[in-house]
């Protein structure tokens, strides 16, 4: 048996190899352990991602609690960490609208629209341009263009039909407004504004029966819904409700007149309500004209 001799030679060879590796400073290759995993977790890229989600979560909480200044600050910080996070851009634009910073909100929505042509970005741009409080940015033509782009980007975006109808109505395109509002009411059968404003168009053009029918539909739909933000319910005479009737709220062209509707008691009030719509439209800032087609 030659095993002892072979084993001795093998041991000598391994000792020599170890000495050679030591001389060359070649480290051994241990299996990845907890220390290696921890080092990877602490890499700059990983820490950046952790920081992003922390600040984004904080901004979301602030937005939901209407802490607009804090939310704007933190959404901007989130975007500094991840410039291509589209939700941060979208929500930053909405927060800036709440703050009345319309030019900055427009820039945020335009950046989002240019990046991925999303329906929601175009819809928000449309809402911004259709906001009388936006001052020089109030532009019904541009609003209509953005709402059309929103609809083209997402055929299921039924809200754009209502908004296009509202813009057409505010711009004096009654025929187009009537068609769009009727389509909006069919597409979203629970749309209170679609039925109420359609009734106004009919009332304006002498169709008293049609106006009353639309008013009854709007009232029936109202029973199963809560008033939207800024629109007080029936019998609510608190100051915020009255304020919402006298000036446009952020992002909703017809919020003031809809607030009045939500306070109406029932059929028989359509005449003063629709007279209020007429007065509101007449007193809007200079109405930009646009192609009704």
Secondary structure, 3 states (H helix, E strand, C coil): CCHHHHHHHHHHHHHHHHHHHHHCCCCCCCCCCHHHHHHHHCCHHHHHHHHHHHHHHHHHHHHHCCCHHHHHHHHHHHHHHCCCCHHHHHHHHHHHHHCCCHHHHHHHHHHHHHHHCCHHHHHHHHHHHCCHHHHHHCCHHHHHHHHHHHHHHCCCCCHHHHHHHHHHHHHCCHHHHHHHHHHHHHHCCCCHHHHHHHHHHHHHCCCHHHHHHHHHHHHHHHHCCCCCCCCCCCCCCCHHHHHHHHCCCCCCCCHHHHHHHHHCCCCCCHHHHHHHHHHHHHCCCCCCCCCCC
